[in-house]
Amino acid sequence: MEKGTTKSGFEFEIDESVFDDWDLLERLNAIDKGNTAIVVDVATDILGQEQLDRLKDHLRSDTGKLTITAMTDAIGEIFEACAAKNS
């Protein structure tokens, strides 16, 4: 298990086996080719639905808004942390 904390203080735990997935690789390739909407699927693949829901709640503003920027930044941090530990 990979454990870490984002800059905003969200603690996460990722099973390394999620990265050994051809479908995930295809989705990451689609993002590289410009299909940025698929990042939602990638986030679910990596975090799982329960942890993703916790992240969303963690990042919501006082008004209840969840910005795309906050989510993509956090997901990017999580992905980079896992990639760094596995390289």
C-alpha angles and dihedrals in degrees: 000000000000114000128188148140127238123226088260090057100257111149115213139182122200128188104227091220090074088075092057091075126114093203090056090050090052091051091049089050090052089053090051088053092055105270094126094163089074089070086088090064092045091052090053091047093052102037103027121230098279095051091042090054090051090051091051091050090047092054099043114116123234088266091055095252119140110200125213089228094056092049097045092046092051094045090048091052092050093048093047092049091053093044092051092052092049098047 
